[in-house]
């Protein structure tokens, strides 16, 4: 995934174009290293998804991509430093769509990998953040039905009425 600022126009005759950030999704097909003797630059050759018909956001806020809808084949290269890692998971509803899952880059501290789980982004844009939920009102035990308790041997189950 690459986030790039690009010029947006509503029509070919638009006299008030605007600059906006746009996300481009794709798959790395090849990694090249440009050797300039004094320094080297890694670049990725990518197959991009067409943003017009190959990217959508579902009713739950998940970004879906159709990896078979190829974007512009003449614009394949990006610097490695521009890329953001994402994962594509087949949509459980079937079809040709894949769900985009973002990750937080790993932090390296003296050779050790440090993860901060609290700063990991949500997979969905439409779901509330954990800070937005009032934890005092959240019930962790259902009181509207009889529960099943499992003790020791999982083959024998005893039903108990909750009090």
Residue frames as a rotation matrix with the C-alpha (Angstrom) as fourth column:
UNK 1
0.589 0.808 0.000 0.00
0.808 -0.589 0.000 0.00
0.000 0.000 -1.000 0.00
UNK 2
-0.684 -0.714 0.152 1.17
0.717 -0.696 -0.041 3.50
0.135 0.081 0.988 -0.80
UNK 3
0.463 0.745 -0.480 -0.38
0.746 -0.620 -0.242 6.73
-0.478 -0.246 -0.843 0.38
UNK 4
-0.626 -0.677 0.387 0.26
0.774 -0.478 0.415 9.49
-0.096 0.560 0.823 -2.13
UNK 5
-0.089 0.542 -0.836 -0.90
0.077 -0.833 -0.548 13.05
-0.993 -0.114 0.032 -2.61
UNK 6
-0.682 -0.093 0.725 -2.48
0.704 0.186 0.686 13.43
-0.198 0.978 -0.061 -6.01
UNK 7
-0.862 0.367 -0.351 -4.41
-0.426 -0.898 0.106 15.99
-0.276 0.241 0.930 -8.01
UNK 8
-0.549 0.761 0.346 -8.16
0.685 0.647 -0.336 15.28
-0.480 0.053 -0.876 -8.21
UNK 9
-0.874 0.339 -0.349 -10.50
-0.467 -0.785 0.406 16.75
-0.136 0.518 0.845 -10.80
UNK 10
-0.177 0.894 0.411 -14.22
-0.184 0.380 -0.906 16.17
-0.967 -0.236 0.098 -11.18
UNK 11
0.839 0.370 0.399 -14.12
0.320 0.259 -0.911 16.53
-0.440 0.892 0.099 -14.99
UNK 12
0.047 -0.842 0.538 -11.56
0.998 0.060 0.007 17.22
-0.038 0.536 0.843 -17.70
UNK 13
-0.024 0.019 1.000 -12.68
0.427 -0.904 0.028 20.90
0.904 0.427 0.013 -17.70
UNK 14
0.691 0.270 -0.670 -12.48
0.713 -0.105 0.693 21.28
0.117 -0.957 -0.265 -13.89
UNK 15
0.283 -0.563 0.776 -10.95
0.091 -0.790 -0.606 24.68
0.955 0.242 -0.173 -13.10
UNK 16
0.282 -0.149 0.948 -10.70
-0.904 -0.373 0.210 24.01
0.322 -0.916 -0.240 -9.34
UNK 17
0.346 -0.196 -0.918 -8.75
0.077 0.981 -0.180 20.77
0.935 -0.008 0.354 -8.92
UNK 18
0.687 -0.116 0.717 -7.78
-0.719 -0.253 0.648 19.79
0.106 -0.961 -0.257 -5.38
UNK 19
-0.363 -0.817 -0.449 -4.87
-0.495 0.577 -0.649 17.88
0.790 -0.013 -0.614 -3.89
UNK 20
0.553 0.537 0.637 -5.81
-0.831 0.307 0.463 14.99
0.054 -0.786 0.616 -1.63
UNK 21
-0.568 -0.718 0.403 -4.20
-0.751 0.653 0.104 11.89
-0.338 -0.243 -0.909 -0.19
UNK 22
0.529 0.679 -0.509 -5.13
-0.821 0.562 -0.103 8.65
0.216 0.472 0.855 -1.92
UNK 23
-0.003 -0.477 0.879 -4.37
-0.566 0.725 0.392 5.06
-0.825 -0.496 -0.272 -0.99
UNK 24
0.256 -0.018 -0.966 -3.09
-0.897 0.368 -0.244 2.68
0.360 0.930 0.078 -3.64
UNK 25
0.385 -0.049 0.921 -3.20
-0.545 0.794 0.270 -1.07
-0.745 -0.606 0.279 -3.01
UNK 26
0.521 -0.252 -0.815 -1.07
-0.749 0.323 -0.578 -3.62
0.409 0.912 -0.020 -4.80
UNK 27
0.918 -0.283 0.279 1.18
0.119 0.865 0.487 -6.64
-0.379 -0.414 0.828 -4.65
UNK 28
0.192 -0.931 -0.309 4.98
-0.793 -0.333 0.511 -6.58
-0.578 0.147 -0.802 -4.87
UNK 29
0.987 0.153 -0.044 6.05
-0.144 0.739 -0.658 -8.61
-0.068 0.656 0.752 -7.89
UNK 30
0.433 -0.901 0.016 9.78
0.704 0.326 -0.631 -7.90
0.563 0.284 0.776 -7.85
UNK 31
0.853 -0.290 -0.434 12.41
0.158 -0.650 0.744 -6.16
-0.498 -0.703 -0.508 -5.71
UNK 32
0.572 -0.681 0.458 15.16
0.557 -0.088 -0.826 -4.29
0.603 0.727 0.329 -7.51
UNK 33
0.514 -0.503 -0.695 18.24
0.521 -0.460 0.719 -2.62
-0.681 -0.732 0.026 -6.13
UNK 34
0.891 -0.223 0.396 19.55
0.216 -0.559 -0.800 0.36
0.400 0.798 -0.450 -8.08
UNK 35
0.429 -0.832 -0.352 23.32
0.788 0.154 0.597 0.44
-0.442 -0.533 0.721 -7.64
UNK 36
0.944 -0.105 0.314 24.83
0.070 -0.863 -0.500 3.92
0.323 0.494 -0.807 -8.03
UNK 37
0.129 -0.964 -0.232 28.28
0.402 0.264 -0.877 2.79
0.907 0.020 0.422 -6.81
UNK 38
-0.733 -0.401 0.550 28.29
-0.250 -0.593 -0.765 5.33
0.633 -0.698 0.335 -3.97
UNK 39
-0.611 0.616 0.497 24.86
-0.586 0.070 -0.807 4.21
-0.532 -0.784 0.319 -2.71
UNK 40
-0.919 0.388 -0.061 22.07
0.269 0.734 0.624 1.74
0.287 0.557 -0.779 -3.45
UNK 41
-0.578 0.808 0.114 18.33
-0.790 -0.518 -0.329 2.35
-0.207 -0.280 0.937 -3.64
UNK 42
-0.869 0.353 0.347 15.81
0.356 0.933 -0.058 -0.49
-0.344 0.074 -0.936 -3.23
UNK 43
-0.551 0.754 -0.359 12.66
-0.828 -0.549 0.118 -0.20
-0.108 0.362 0.926 -5.35
UNK 44
-0.478 0.513 0.713 9.57
0.110 0.840 -0.531 -2.39
-0.871 -0.176 -0.458 -5.61
UNK 45
-0.859 0.354 -0.370 7.91
-0.430 -0.108 0.896 -3.33
0.278 0.929 0.245 -8.90
UNK 46
-0.701 0.663 0.264 4.21
-0.098 0.278 -0.956 -3.68
-0.707 -0.695 -0.130 -8.08
UNK 47
-0.704 0.677 0.215 0.97
0.450 0.191 0.872 -4.78
0.549 0.710 -0.440 -9.67
UNK 48
-0.947 0.322 0.015 -1.54
-0.250 -0.703 -0.666 -2.14
-0.204 -0.635 0.746 -8.59
UNK 49
-0.405 0.901 0.155 -5.27
0.848 0.433 -0.304 -2.54
-0.341 0.008 -0.940 -8.07
UNK 50
-0.578 0.315 0.753 -7.52
0.399 -0.696 0.597 -0.20
0.712 0.646 0.277 -10.08
UNK 51
-0.950 0.165 -0.265 -8.95
0.180 -0.406 -0.896 2.33
-0.255 -0.899 0.356 -7.61
UNK 52
-0.633 0.747 -0.205 -12.06
-0.762 -0.553 0.338 2.96
0.139 0.370 0.919 -9.71
UNK 53
0.360 0.847 -0.391 -13.54
-0.747 0.513 0.423 -0.56
0.559 0.140 0.817 -9.65
UNK 54
0.094 -0.430 -0.898 -11.15
0.153 0.897 -0.414 -2.61
0.984 -0.099 0.150 -7.56
UNK 55
-0.892 -0.370 -0.261 -11.40
0.323 -0.117 -0.939 -0.93
0.317 -0.922 0.224 -4.14
UNK 56
0.054 0.917 0.396 -14.44
-0.115 -0.388 0.914 -0.49
0.992 -0.095 0.084 -1.90
UNK 57
-0.903 -0.188 0.387 -15.36
-0.389 -0.024 -0.921 -0.10
0.183 -0.982 -0.052 1.77
UNK 58
-0.492 0.749 -0.445 -18.06
0.455 0.656 0.602 -2.46
0.742 0.093 -0.663 3.09
UNK 59
0.396 0.808 0.437 -20.86
-0.017 -0.469 0.883 -1.65
0.918 -0.357 -0.172 5.56
UNK 60
0.830 -0.140 -0.539 -18.60
0.556 0.275 0.785 -2.60
0.038 -0.951 0.306 8.52
UNK 61
0.841 -0.501 -0.206 -15.83
-0.449 -0.857 0.253 -0.23
-0.304 -0.120 -0.945 7.46
UNK 62
0.179 -0.798 0.576 -13.46
0.250 0.603 0.758 -2.87
-0.952 0.008 0.308 6.08
UNK 63
0.104 -0.249 -0.963 -11.52
-0.874 -0.485 0.031 -1.99
-0.475 0.838 -0.268 2.93
UNK 64
0.426 0.095 0.900 -11.94
0.230 0.950 -0.209 -4.65
-0.875 0.296 0.383 0.23
UNK 65
-0.146 -0.508 -0.849 -9.84
-0.806 -0.437 0.400 -5.00
-0.574 0.742 -0.346 -2.92
UNK 66
0.896 0.305 0.322 -10.26
-0.022 0.755 -0.655 -7.05
-0.443 0.580 0.684 -6.07
UNK 67
0.053 -0.998 -0.030 -6.68
-0.219 -0.041 0.975 -8.13
-0.974 -0.045 -0.221 -6.84
UNK 68
-0.167 -0.052 0.985 -7.76
0.815 0.555 0.167 -9.14
-0.556 0.830 -0.050 -10.36
UNK 69
0.859 0.447 0.250 -8.66
0.512 -0.731 -0.452 -5.53
-0.019 0.516 -0.856 -11.31
UNK 70
-0.062 -0.998 -0.027 -5.30
0.972 -0.067 0.224 -4.28
-0.225 -0.012 0.974 -12.52
UNK 71
0.623 0.177 -0.762 -4.50
0.193 -0.979 -0.070 -0.58
-0.758 -0.103 -0.644 -12.42
UNK 72
0.842 -0.317 -0.436 -2.11
-0.538 -0.543 -0.645 1.35
-0.032 0.778 -0.628 -14.66
UNK 73
0.819 -0.554 0.154 0.63
0.537 0.832 0.137 -1.06
-0.203 -0.029 0.979 -15.87
UNK 74
0.374 -0.695 0.614 2.87
0.457 -0.437 -0.775 1.89
0.807 0.570 0.154 -16.83
UNK 75
0.151 -0.274 0.950 3.25
-0.707 -0.702 -0.090 3.07
0.691 -0.658 -0.300 -13.22
UNK 76
0.624 0.131 -0.770 4.78
0.119 0.958 0.259 0.05
0.772 -0.253 0.583 -11.51
UNK 77
-0.153 -0.883 -0.444 7.70
0.665 0.240 -0.707 1.29
0.731 -0.404 0.550 -9.38
UNK 78
0.854 0.259 0.452 7.89
-0.158 -0.699 0.698 2.82
0.496 -0.667 -0.555 -5.90
UNK 79
-0.300 -0.914 0.274 10.74
-0.586 -0.050 -0.809 3.38
0.753 -0.403 -0.520 -3.50
UNK 80
-0.294 0.145 -0.945 10.82
0.534 0.844 -0.037 0.78
0.793 -0.516 -0.325 -0.73
UNK 81
-0.934 -0.127 -0.334 10.57
0.353 -0.479 -0.804 3.63
-0.058 -0.868 0.492 1.80
UNK 82
-0.689 0.725 0.001 7.16
-0.685 -0.652 0.326 4.62
0.237 0.224 0.945 0.37
UNK 83
-0.279 0.592 -0.756 5.54
-0.087 0.769 0.634 1.21
0.956 0.243 -0.163 0.95
UNK 84
-0.331 0.281 0.901 3.32
-0.940 -0.021 -0.339 0.34
-0.076 -0.959 0.272 3.90
UNK 85
-0.960 -0.106 -0.257 2.79
-0.141 0.983 0.120 -3.33
0.240 0.152 -0.959 4.68
UNK 86
-0.060 0.963 0.264 -0.73
-0.972 0.004 -0.236 -4.74
-0.228 -0.271 0.935 4.49
UNK 87
-0.893 -0.093 0.440 -2.14
-0.044 0.992 0.121 -8.24
-0.448 0.089 -0.890 4.31
UNK 88
-0.349 0.807 -0.476 -4.89
-0.892 -0.131 0.432 -9.44
0.286 0.575 0.766 2.03
UNK 89
-0.827 0.207 0.523 -7.31
-0.122 0.842 -0.526 -12.04
-0.549 -0.499 -0.671 3.43
UNK 90
-0.812 0.582 0.033 -9.99
0.232 0.271 0.934 -13.69
0.535 0.767 -0.355 1.29
UNK 91
-0.515 0.719 0.467 -13.38
-0.818 -0.575 -0.017 -12.22
0.257 -0.390 0.884 2.13
UNK 92
-0.896 0.172 0.409 -15.28
-0.078 0.846 -0.527 -14.79
-0.436 -0.504 -0.745 4.24
UNK 93
0.108 0.982 -0.155 -18.43
-0.374 -0.104 -0.921 -13.89
-0.921 0.157 0.356 2.29
UNK 94
0.132 -0.135 0.982 -16.78
0.706 0.708 0.003 -15.38
-0.696 0.693 0.189 -0.79
UNK 95
0.962 0.268 0.047 -16.38
0.207 -0.609 -0.765 -13.81
-0.177 0.746 -0.642 -4.17
UNK 96
0.459 -0.805 0.377 -13.40
0.663 0.027 -0.748 -12.11
0.592 0.593 0.546 -5.68
UNK 97
0.592 -0.159 0.790 -12.81
-0.355 -0.931 0.079 -9.56
0.723 -0.327 -0.608 -2.91
UNK 98
-0.042 -0.656 -0.753 -10.01
0.756 0.472 -0.453 -9.60
0.653 -0.589 0.477 -0.31
UNK 99
0.935 0.327 -0.135 -10.06
0.320 -0.619 0.717 -7.76
0.151 -0.714 -0.684 3.03
UNK 100
0.127 -0.904 0.408 -7.15
0.076 -0.401 -0.913 -5.36
0.989 0.147 0.018 3.61
UNK 101
0.864 0.036 -0.502 -5.55
0.498 0.086 0.863 -5.75
0.075 -0.996 0.056 7.05
UNK 102
0.504 -0.696 0.511 -3.05
-0.307 -0.697 -0.648 -3.11
0.807 0.169 -0.565 8.10
UNK 103
0.496 -0.436 -0.751 -0.18
0.815 0.531 0.230 -3.59
0.298 -0.727 0.619 10.52
UNK 104
0.946 -0.323 0.003 1.90
-0.294 -0.858 0.422 -1.34
-0.134 -0.400 -0.907 12.68
UNK 105
0.415 -0.866 -0.279 5.58
-0.261 0.180 -0.948 -1.29
0.871 0.467 -0.151 11.78
UNK 106
0.672 -0.276 -0.687 7.79
0.689 0.571 0.445 -3.12
0.270 -0.773 0.575 14.26
UNK 107
0.780 -0.473 0.410 9.98
-0.548 -0.832 0.082 -0.98
0.302 -0.288 -0.909 16.51
UNK 108
0.496 -0.698 -0.517 13.56
0.528 0.715 -0.459 -2.13
0.690 -0.045 0.723 17.01
UNK 109
0.758 -0.270 0.594 15.32
-0.596 -0.658 0.461 -1.34
0.266 -0.704 -0.659 20.26
UNK 110
-0.067 -0.910 0.408 18.89
-0.938 0.197 0.286 -2.66
-0.341 -0.364 -0.867 20.62
UNK 111
-0.826 -0.305 -0.474 18.14
-0.510 0.764 0.397 -5.56
0.241 0.569 -0.786 18.32
UNK 112
-0.774 0.625 0.105 14.93
0.431 0.641 -0.635 -6.58
-0.464 -0.446 -0.766 20.12
UNK 113
-0.639 0.663 0.390 11.56
0.254 -0.297 0.920 -6.21
0.726 0.687 0.021 18.48
UNK 114
-0.875 0.388 -0.288 9.15
0.182 -0.287 -0.941 -4.11
-0.448 -0.876 0.181 20.53
UNK 115
-0.520 0.790 0.325 5.42
0.497 -0.029 0.867 -4.11
0.694 0.613 -0.378 19.86
UNK 116
-0.925 0.380 -0.019 2.97
-0.213 -0.556 -0.803 -1.70
-0.316 -0.739 0.595 21.38
UNK 117
-0.692 0.689 0.214 -0.37
0.720 0.643 0.261 -3.47
0.042 0.335 -0.941 21.10
UNK 118
0.003 0.731 -0.683 -2.25
0.611 -0.542 -0.577 -0.35
-0.792 -0.415 -0.448 22.21
UNK 119
-0.174 -0.141 -0.975 -1.03
-0.471 -0.857 0.208 1.54
-0.865 0.495 0.082 19.13
UNK 120
-0.869 -0.087 0.486 -1.91
0.323 0.645 0.692 -1.21
-0.374 0.759 -0.533 16.64
UNK 121
-0.722 0.619 -0.310 -4.51
-0.689 -0.683 0.243 0.21
-0.062 0.389 0.919 14.22
UNK 122
-0.056 0.818 0.573 -7.98
-0.305 0.532 -0.790 -1.25
-0.951 -0.219 0.219 14.04
UNK 123
-0.760 -0.177 0.625 -8.75
0.450 0.551 0.703 -3.44
-0.469 0.816 -0.339 11.02
UNK 124
-0.017 0.855 0.519 -12.01
0.976 -0.098 0.195 -1.61
0.218 0.510 -0.832 10.47
UNK 125
-0.872 -0.267 0.411 -12.54
0.242 -0.964 -0.113 2.11
0.426 0.001 0.905 10.05
UNK 126
-0.204 0.919 0.339 -16.21
-0.257 -0.384 0.887 1.96
0.945 0.094 0.314 11.06
UNK 127
0.345 0.325 -0.881 -15.98
0.675 0.566 0.473 0.30
0.652 -0.758 -0.024 14.47
UNK 128
0.867 -0.006 0.499 -15.65
-0.280 -0.834 0.476 2.46
0.413 -0.552 -0.724 17.60
UNK 129
-0.227 -0.973 -0.026 -12.29
-0.294 0.094 -0.951 2.75
0.928 -0.209 -0.308 19.33
UNK 130
-0.116 0.153 -0.981 -11.99
0.754 0.657 0.013 1.10
0.646 -0.739 -0.192 22.74
UNK 131
-0.920 -0.251 -0.301 -11.72
0.388 -0.697 -0.603 4.56
-0.058 -0.672 0.738 24.33
UNK 132
-0.707 0.697 0.122 -15.17
-0.517 -0.627 0.583 5.44
0.482 0.349 0.804 22.94
UNK 133
0.053 0.724 -0.688 -16.89
0.153 0.675 0.722 2.62
0.987 -0.144 -0.075 24.86
UNK 134
0.045 0.050 0.998 -18.00
-0.902 -0.427 0.062 3.27
0.429 -0.903 0.026 28.44
UNK 135
-0.586 -0.427 -0.689 -16.57
-0.215 0.902 -0.375 0.23
0.782 -0.072 -0.620 30.26
UNK 136
-0.862 0.297 0.411 -18.89
-0.420 0.038 -0.907 0.64
-0.285 -0.954 0.092 33.25
UNK 137
0.093 0.987 -0.131 -21.91
-0.879 0.019 -0.477 -0.28
-0.468 0.160 0.869 31.11
UNK 138
-0.151 -0.209 -0.966 -20.34
-0.773 0.634 -0.016 -3.36
0.616 0.744 -0.257 29.52
UNK 139
0.508 0.372 0.777 -21.72
-0.772 0.597 0.218 -6.63
-0.383 -0.710 0.591 30.86
UNK 140
-0.463 -0.774 -0.431 -19.34
-0.872 0.484 0.068 -9.55
0.156 0.408 -0.900 30.63
UNK 141
-0.951 0.234 0.204 -21.87
0.156 0.928 -0.340 -12.09
-0.269 -0.291 -0.918 31.92
UNK 142
-0.567 0.823 -0.023 -25.24
-0.300 -0.180 0.937 -12.69
0.767 0.539 0.349 30.37
UNK 143
-0.916 0.306 0.261 -27.99
-0.220 0.161 -0.962 -12.70
-0.336 -0.938 -0.080 32.93
UNK 144
-0.159 0.917 -0.365 -30.88
-0.956 -0.236 -0.176 -13.26
-0.248 0.321 0.914 30.53
UNK 145
0.531 0.328 -0.782 -30.37
-0.570 0.820 -0.043 -17.02
0.627 0.468 0.622 30.09
UNK 146
0.899 -0.186 0.397 -29.19
-0.209 0.615 0.760 -20.12
-0.386 -0.767 0.514 31.91
UNK 147
0.257 -0.897 -0.360 -25.46
-0.963 -0.205 -0.177 -20.75
0.085 0.392 -0.916 31.68
UNK 148
0.926 -0.114 -0.360 -23.44
0.085 0.992 -0.095 -23.93
0.368 0.057 0.928 31.22
UNK 149
0.472 -0.800 0.371 -20.46
-0.858 -0.319 0.403 -24.39
-0.204 -0.509 -0.836 33.51
UNK 150
0.687 -0.366 -0.627 -17.67
-0.075 0.823 -0.563 -26.78
0.722 0.434 0.538 32.58
UNK 151
0.522 -0.516 0.679 -15.65
-0.833 -0.135 0.537 -28.23
-0.185 -0.846 -0.500 35.44
UNK 152
-0.118 -0.695 0.709 -12.68
-0.482 0.665 0.571 -30.56
-0.868 -0.274 -0.414 35.08
UNK 153
-0.649 -0.072 0.757 -13.69
0.448 0.769 0.457 -33.32
-0.615 0.636 -0.467 32.65
UNK 154
-0.708 0.341 -0.619 -15.13
-0.581 -0.779 0.236 -31.66
-0.401 0.527 0.749 29.55
UNK 155
-0.846 0.416 -0.333 -17.21
0.026 0.656 0.754 -34.72
0.532 0.630 -0.566 28.66
UNK 156
-0.186 0.817 -0.546 -19.65
0.964 0.258 0.057 -34.21
0.188 -0.516 -0.836 31.55
UNK 157
-0.735 0.017 0.678 -21.49
0.055 -0.995 0.084 -30.91
0.676 0.099 0.730 31.67
UNK 158
-0.393 0.610 -0.688 -23.53
0.905 0.125 -0.407 -29.65
-0.162 -0.783 -0.601 34.59
UNK 159
-0.181 0.424 0.887 -26.11
0.358 -0.812 0.461 -26.90
0.916 0.401 -0.005 34.27
UNK 160
-0.483 0.038 -0.875 -26.33
0.855 -0.195 -0.480 -24.46
-0.189 -0.980 0.062 37.09
UNK 161
0.571 0.716 0.402 -28.67
0.729 -0.668 0.153 -21.57
0.378 0.205 -0.903 37.54
UNK 162
-0.543 -0.761 0.355 -26.85
0.522 -0.637 -0.567 -18.26
0.658 -0.123 0.743 37.86
UNK 163
0.236 0.605 -0.760 -27.72
0.968 -0.212 0.132 -16.15
-0.082 -0.767 -0.636 40.84
